[in-house]
Amino acid sequence: MQTGESVAVEDTATPLSVYKFVTHFGVGGTEMQVLGLAEQFDRTRFSLALGCMRRQGSAEREYGDRGWSISEYPIKGFVSIGAGRQMMRLARELHARKPMIMHSYNFYANVFSIPAARLAGVPCIVASIRDMGVYLTPMQLRVQRWVCGLADRVVVNADAVRNWLVEDGYAAGKIHVIRNGARMPVFDKGIARPRVRAGLGIPAAAKVVMMVSRLNPQKGVEHLLESAPAILARVPDAWFVIVGDVVMESKEREEAYARLLASRASELGVAERVIFTGLRRDIPSLLAASDMSVLPSLSEGLPNSVIEAMAIGLPVVATEVGGIPELIRQGRSGLLVPPGDTAALAESVIAVLNNPFLSKRLGEAARLHIQTGFSFEKMFQETVALYRTVLAGKKLDSTRWTRSK
């Protein structure tokens, strides 16, 4: 080929090189989605490397065990000489690796890696935005909008996120919806249920309401606690299991919020029926030991916790925010309630716990809905199709972009 001649993106003689960039490797929705997507990459067709700003997080081992190259670019803040140096270091790595695609995830990763990828001349640059921006300041929102303007596409996980971005001034033609994927659990609930309940100190015959989430004020944990007295009045054998770490801006705020939640449970007289487990890695087993799942968030993108509960076959009660109505069909595959409405939350939970027929019907419909529309395989196919669509529109210098590892 001569310089300037197009590289055939469907050619499979050498692996298609993909570079993923994440903020860290915490056990969160984004990190698990990136891992699930990466696991679909056939090494004979794709070459994968990862970059991050912090190698911290218990999920790092899962990435490293698969033999993927991981590079760290630590910075203390964007407005610093060190940040500029690390960004240039990333640009040099991308220039040397020659990836065909660079795909970054969420605010910090987007802002750090997209300018570097553009400077390095990466042919296909994809950003991901996976929430409604409630954790970002107005300035951060403006910065992200500008940075994403440098990307070829912006992937979101829900129509609700897409609509919000368009209203915020993003180019509608650049935004592409690819919904989260899920693994369909295969194990015997009859074995997991008594073992997990015994480990938590919950009676075998109790009715267990589970919430799985990073814990912060936007997740509505207080609303679940406030609904508990009304639920216990009509379902006396109910227990509430809240799974997840408190995640906030600082360690001090995390500790204060954890104390607030414990104090609120005591004030409401439900502390003996509420279990805060902290971070757990056995989420499918915990869900299998439950009777239903609840997510009372005030804002969401497309929550993995709801997808995971539905994949298990649990009935779900969740707030009608963000992309949740795209997962739950009201009265068919779950129940939706207004955000902040503790009375409606309590009534819906009571309806599920006291009606075995309704619980079974909602759970079966939920599992079928996830099985048919929310698999990692489907997410992978749609993601690769997007990469190829972008690359097909590029004229690539074959002497530069050789899909090297």
C-alpha positions as CSV (number, residue, x, y, z in Angstrom):
1,M,0.0,0.0,0.0
2,Q,1.0,3.6,-0.6
3,T,0.9,6.2,2.1
4,G,-2.6,7.5,2.5
5,E,-4.2,4.4,1.2
6,S,-7.1,3.2,3.3
7,V,-6.6,0.3,5.7
8,A,-9.3,-2.3,5.3
9,V,-10.9,-2.5,8.7
10,E,-12.5,-5.9,8.1
11,D,-9.1,-7.5,7.4
12,T,-8.5,-10.0,10.1
13,A,-4.9,-10.9,9.3
14,T,-3.7,-9.1,12.4
15,P,-5.7,-8.3,15.6
16,L,-7.6,-5.0,15.7
17,S,-5.9,-3.0,18.4
18,V,-8.1,-1.5,21.2
19,Y,-7.0,0.7,24.1
20,K,-9.4,1.1,27.0
21,F,-9.0,3.9,29.6
22,V,-10.7,3.9,33.0
23,T,-10.2,5.9,36.2
24,H,-9.5,3.0,38.5
25,F,-10.4,-0.6,39.1
26,G,-13.0,-0.3,41.9
27,V,-15.8,-2.8,42.0
28,G,-18.4,-0.5,40.5
29,G,-20.9,-0.7,37.6
30,T,-18.6,0.8,35.0
31,E,-15.6,-1.2,36.0
32,M,-17.5,-4.5,35.8
33,Q,-19.1,-3.5,32.5
34,V,-15.7,-2.8,31.0
35,L,-14.4,-6.1,32.3
36,G,-17.4,-8.0,31.0
37,L,-17.0,-6.3,27.6
38,A,-13.2,-7.0,27.5
39,E,-13.7,-10.7,28.2
40,Q,-15.6,-11.0,24.9
41,F,-12.6,-9.9,22.9
42,D,-11.2,-12.9,20.9
43,R,-7.4,-12.6,21.1
44,T,-7.1,-13.8,17.5
45,R,-9.1,-10.9,16.3
46,F,-8.4,-8.1,18.9
47,S,-5.4,-6.8,20.7
48,L,-6.4,-5.2,24.0
49,A,-4.5,-2.9,26.4
50,L,-5.7,-0.8,29.3
51,G,-4.8,2.6,30.9
52,C,-5.9,4.0,34.2
53,M,-5.3,7.0,36.5
54,R,-5.0,4.8,39.6
55,R,-4.3,1.1,39.8
56,Q,-6.3,0.9,43.0
57,G,-9.4,-1.3,43.3
58,S,-10.0,-4.9,44.0
59,A,-11.0,-5.5,40.3
60,E,-7.5,-4.9,39.1
61,R,-6.5,-8.5,39.7
62,E,-9.3,-9.7,37.5
63,Y,-7.9,-7.6,34.7
64,G,-4.3,-8.5,35.3
65,D,-5.0,-12.2,35.6
66,R,-6.2,-12.2,32.0
67,G,-2.8,-11.0,30.8
68,W,-3.8,-7.6,29.6
69,S,-1.2,-4.8,29.7
70,I,-2.1,-2.1,32.2
71,S,-0.4,1.3,32.3
72,E,-1.0,3.8,35.2
73,Y,-0.9,7.6,34.8
74,P,-1.3,9.0,38.4
75,I,-2.2,12.6,38.9
76,K,-3.3,14.7,41.9
77,G,-5.5,17.0,39.8
78,F,-6.1,18.2,36.3
79,V,-4.7,21.7,36.9
80,S,-1.1,20.8,37.5
81,I,2.2,20.4,35.7
82,G,2.2,16.7,36.7
83,A,-1.2,16.2,34.9
84,G,0.2,17.7,31.7
85,R,3.2,15.5,31.9
86,Q,1.2,12.4,32.4
87,M,-1.1,13.3,29.6
88,M,1.8,13.7,27.3
89,R,3.2,10.4,28.5
90,L,-0.2,8.8,27.5
91,A,0.0,10.4,24.1
92,R,3.5,9.0,23.6
93,E,2.3,5.5,24.6
94,L,-0.6,5.7,22.2
95,H,1.6,6.9,19.4
96,A,3.9,3.9,20.0
97,R,1.2,1.3,20.4
98,K,-0.7,2.5,17.4
99,P,-4.2,1.4,18.6
100,M,-7.0,1.7,16.0
101,I,-9.5,2.5,18.8
102,M,-9.2,4.4,22.2
103,H,-12.3,4.0,24.3
104,S,-12.6,5.9,27.7
105,Y,-15.2,5.7,30.4
106,N,-16.7,8.5,32.5
107,F,-15.7,12.0,33.4
108,Y,-12.1,11.8,34.7
109,A,-11.0,9.2,32.2
110,N,-12.6,11.1,29.3
111,V,-11.1,14.4,30.2
112,F,-7.6,12.9,30.7
113,S,-7.3,10.5,27.8
114,I,-9.3,11.9,24.9
115,P,-7.0,15.0,24.3
116,A,-4.0,12.7,24.5
117,A,-5.6,10.3,22.0
118,R,-6.4,13.1,19.6
119,L,-2.8,14.4,20.0
120,A,-1.5,10.9,19.2
121,G,-3.7,10.7,16.1
122,V,-5.7,7.6,17.2
123,P,-8.1,7.0,14.3
124,C,-11.2,6.1,16.4
125,I,-11.8,7.8,19.7
126,V,-14.9,6.8,21.7
127,A,-16.1,8.4,25.0
128,S,-18.6,6.8,27.4
129,I,-21.0,8.7,29.7
130,R,-22.9,6.4,32.0
131,D,-24.9,8.6,34.3
132,M,-26.9,11.9,34.4
133,G,-24.0,14.0,35.7
134,V,-25.4,14.5,39.2
135,Y,-21.9,14.2,40.7
136,L,-20.3,16.8,38.5
137,T,-20.1,20.6,39.0
138,P,-21.4,23.0,36.3
139,M,-17.7,23.6,35.3
140,Q,-17.0,19.9,35.1
141,L,-20.1,19.4,32.9
142,R,-18.8,22.1,30.5
143,V,-15.3,20.6,30.4
144,Q,-16.7,17.1,29.6
145,R,-18.9,18.5,26.8
146,W,-15.9,20.2,25.2
147,V,-13.7,17.1,25.6
148,C,-16.3,14.8,24.2
149,G,-16.5,17.1,21.2
150,L,-13.0,15.8,20.3
151,A,-14.3,12.2,20.3
152,D,-15.8,10.5,17.2
153,R,-18.7,9.0,19.2
154,V,-20.1,9.2,22.7
155,V,-21.5,5.9,24.0
156,V,-24.3,6.1,26.6
157,N,-26.1,3.2,28.3
158,A,-29.7,4.6,28.3
159,D,-32.0,6.7,26.2
160,A,-32.4,8.9,29.2
161,V,-28.7,9.7,29.3
162,R,-28.8,10.4,25.5
163,N,-31.7,12.8,25.8
164,W,-30.0,14.7,28.7
165,L,-26.8,15.1,26.7
166,V,-28.7,16.4,23.7
167,E,-30.5,18.9,25.9
168,D,-27.1,19.9,27.3
169,G,-25.7,20.8,23.8
170,Y,-24.1,17.6,22.6
171,A,-24.3,16.7,18.9
172,A,-27.1,14.2,18.6
173,G,-25.5,12.4,15.7
174,K,-22.4,11.6,17.9
175,I,-24.3,9.9,20.7
176,H,-24.8,6.1,20.5
177,V,-26.9,4.0,22.9
178,I,-25.4,0.7,23.9
179,R,-27.1,-0.8,27.0
180,N,-25.3,-2.6,29.8
181,G,-24.8,-6.3,29.5
182,A,-25.4,-9.0,32.2
183,R,-24.3,-12.6,32.8
184,M,-27.2,-14.9,33.3
185,P,-26.4,-16.7,36.6
186,V,-26.5,-20.5,36.6
187,F,-26.6,-22.1,40.1
188,D,-28.9,-23.8,42.5
189,K,-30.8,-21.1,44.6
190,G,-31.8,-23.9,47.0
191,I,-28.1,-24.3,48.0
192,A,-27.1,-20.6,48.1
193,R,-30.2,-19.4,50.0
194,P,-29.7,-21.2,53.4
195,R,-25.9,-20.8,53.3
196,V,-26.0,-17.1,52.7
197,R,-28.8,-16.4,55.1
198,A,-27.0,-18.3,57.9
199,G,-23.9,-16.3,57.2
200,L,-25.8,-13.1,57.6
201,G,-27.7,-14.3,60.7
202,I,-31.1,-14.1,59.0
203,P,-33.8,-16.7,59.8
204,A,-34.4,-19.2,57.0
205,A,-38.1,-18.3,56.7
206,A,-37.6,-14.5,56.8
207,K,-38.5,-12.3,53.9
208,V,-35.4,-10.5,52.7
209,V,-35.4,-7.1,50.9
210,M,-32.0,-6.4,49.3
211,M,-30.4,-3.2,48.1
212,V,-27.1,-3.4,46.1
213,S,-25.4,-0.1,45.4
214,R,-22.6,2.3,46.1
215,L,-23.9,4.2,49.1
216,N,-24.3,8.0,49.0
217,P,-27.2,10.4,49.3
218,Q,-28.2,10.1,45.7
219,K,-28.9,6.4,46.1
220,G,-31.9,7.0,48.4
221,V,-30.7,4.7,51.2
222,E,-32.4,6.9,53.8
223,H,-35.7,6.5,51.9
224,L,-35.5,2.7,52.2
225,L,-34.8,3.0,55.9
226,E,-37.7,5.4,56.4
227,S,-40.0,2.9,54.6
228,A,-38.9,0.1,56.8
229,P,-41.3,0.8,59.8
230,A,-44.4,0.7,57.5
231,I,-43.1,-2.5,55.9
232,L,-42.4,-4.2,59.2
233,A,-45.9,-3.3,60.4
234,R,-47.5,-5.4,57.7
235,V,-44.6,-7.9,57.0
236,P,-43.3,-8.6,60.5
237,D,-40.6,-11.1,59.3
238,A,-39.0,-8.7,56.9
239,W,-35.2,-8.1,56.9
240,F,-33.3,-5.4,55.0
241,V,-29.8,-6.1,53.6
242,I,-27.9,-3.2,52.2
243,V,-24.9,-4.2,50.2
244,G,-22.1,-1.8,49.1
245,D,-19.5,0.6,50.3
246,V,-20.1,4.3,51.1
247,V,-18.4,6.2,48.2
248,M,-18.1,10.0,48.5
249,E,-15.7,12.8,47.9
250,S,-13.5,12.1,51.0
251,K,-12.8,9.5,53.7
252,E,-14.2,11.9,56.3
253,R,-17.5,12.4,54.4
254,E,-17.8,8.6,53.9
255,E,-17.3,7.9,57.6
256,A,-19.8,10.7,58.5
257,Y,-22.4,9.3,56.1
258,A,-22.0,5.7,57.4
259,R,-22.6,7.0,60.9
260,L,-25.7,8.9,59.7
261,L,-27.2,5.8,58.1
262,A,-26.6,3.7,61.3
263,S,-28.0,6.5,63.4
264,R,-31.1,6.8,61.2
265,A,-31.8,3.1,61.4
266,S,-31.7,3.3,65.2
267,E,-33.9,6.4,65.4
268,L,-36.5,4.6,63.3
269,G,-36.4,1.5,65.5
270,V,-35.4,-0.8,62.7
271,A,-31.6,-1.3,63.3
272,E,-32.1,-4.9,64.4
273,R,-33.6,-5.7,61.0
274,V,-31.1,-3.8,58.9
275,I,-27.8,-5.3,57.9
276,F,-25.1,-3.2,56.2
277,T,-22.7,-5.7,54.6
278,G,-20.2,-3.3,53.1
279,L,-18.5,-4.3,49.8
280,R,-19.2,-7.9,48.8
281,R,-18.1,-9.9,45.7
282,D,-20.7,-12.6,45.9
283,I,-23.6,-10.5,44.7
284,P,-25.4,-13.3,42.7
285,S,-25.4,-15.5,45.8
286,L,-26.7,-12.6,48.0
287,L,-29.5,-11.9,45.5
288,A,-30.4,-15.6,45.3
289,A,-30.8,-15.5,49.1
290,S,-33.3,-12.6,48.8
291,D,-37.0,-12.3,48.1
292,M,-36.8,-9.1,46.2
293,S,-34.5,-6.2,45.3
294,V,-35.0,-2.5,45.8
295,L,-33.2,0.6,44.4
296,P,-34.7,3.9,45.6
297,S,-32.2,6.2,43.8
298,L,-32.8,9.8,43.1
299,S,-30.8,9.7,39.8
300,E,-29.4,6.8,37.7
301,G,-28.1,5.9,34.3
302,L,-28.8,2.2,33.6
303,P,-28.1,0.6,37.0
304,N,-26.2,-2.7,37.0
305,S,-27.8,-3.7,40.3
306,V,-31.2,-3.7,38.8
307,I,-30.0,-5.7,35.8
308,E,-28.3,-8.3,38.1
309,A,-31.4,-8.7,40.3
310,M,-33.6,-9.1,37.2
311,A,-31.2,-11.7,35.7
312,I,-31.5,-13.7,38.9
313,G,-35.3,-13.6,38.6
314,L,-36.0,-11.4,41.5
315,P,-38.9,-8.9,41.5
316,V,-37.6,-5.4,41.7
317,V,-39.0,-2.2,43.1
318,A,-37.1,0.9,41.9
319,T,-37.6,4.6,41.4
320,E,-38.7,6.0,38.0
321,V,-35.5,7.9,37.3
322,G,-32.9,7.9,34.5
323,G,-32.8,4.7,32.5
324,I,-34.6,2.5,35.0
325,P,-38.0,2.7,33.1
326,E,-36.0,1.3,30.1
327,L,-35.3,-1.8,32.2
328,I,-38.6,-2.2,34.2
329,R,-42.0,-2.3,32.5
330,Q,-44.3,-1.1,35.1
331,G,-46.4,-4.0,36.6
332,R,-44.9,-6.5,34.1
333,S,-41.3,-6.9,34.9
334,G,-41.1,-4.9,38.1
335,L,-42.7,-2.0,40.0
336,L,-41.7,1.7,39.7
337,V,-42.3,4.4,42.3
338,P,-41.6,8.1,42.3
339,P,-38.2,9.2,43.7
340,G,-38.3,10.2,47.4
341,D,-41.8,8.8,48.0
342,T,-41.3,6.5,50.9
343,A,-45.0,5.7,51.3
344,A,-45.2,4.4,47.6
345,L,-41.9,2.5,48.2
346,A,-43.3,0.8,51.3
347,E,-46.6,-0.1,49.6
348,S,-44.9,-1.6,46.6
349,V,-42.5,-3.6,48.7
350,I,-45.4,-4.9,50.8
351,A,-47.3,-5.8,47.7
352,V,-44.5,-8.0,46.5
353,L,-43.7,-9.6,49.8
354,N,-47.3,-10.5,50.6
355,N,-48.3,-11.7,47.2
356,P,-46.3,-14.8,46.1
357,F,-48.1,-15.0,42.8
358,L,-47.1,-11.4,41.9
359,S,-43.6,-11.9,43.1
360,K,-43.2,-15.0,40.9
361,R,-44.7,-13.3,37.9
362,L,-42.6,-10.2,38.1
363,G,-39.4,-12.2,38.7
364,E,-39.9,-14.6,35.7
365,A,-40.7,-11.7,33.4
366,A,-37.7,-9.8,34.7
367,R,-35.3,-12.7,34.0
368,L,-36.7,-13.2,30.5
369,H,-36.4,-9.4,29.7
370,I,-32.7,-9.4,30.7
371,Q,-31.9,-12.7,28.9
372,T,-33.3,-11.5,25.6
373,G,-32.1,-7.9,25.6
374,F,-29.2,-7.3,27.9
375,S,-26.3,-9.8,27.4
376,F,-22.6,-9.1,27.3
377,E,-22.5,-10.7,23.9
378,K,-25.1,-8.2,22.6
379,M,-23.2,-5.3,24.2
380,F,-19.9,-6.5,22.6
381,Q,-21.4,-6.9,19.1
382,E,-22.9,-3.5,19.2
383,T,-19.6,-2.0,20.5
384,V,-17.5,-3.6,17.8
385,A,-20.0,-2.6,15.1
386,L,-19.7,1.0,16.3
387,Y,-15.9,0.8,16.1
388,R,-16.0,-0.5,12.6
389,T,-18.5,2.1,11.5
390,V,-16.3,4.9,12.7
391,L,-13.2,3.3,11.1
392,A,-14.9,2.7,7.8
393,G,-15.3,6.4,7.5
394,K,-11.6,7.1,8.0
395,K,-8.8,7.2,5.4
396,L,-5.9,5.7,7.4
397,D,-2.2,5.8,6.5
398,S,-1.3,2.1,6.2
399,T,2.3,2.9,7.1
400,R,1.2,4.3,10.5
401,W,-1.9,2.2,11.5
402,T,-0.7,-1.4,11.3
403,R,-2.8,-2.7,14.2
404,S,0.3,-3.5,16.2
405,K,0.1,-4.6,19.8
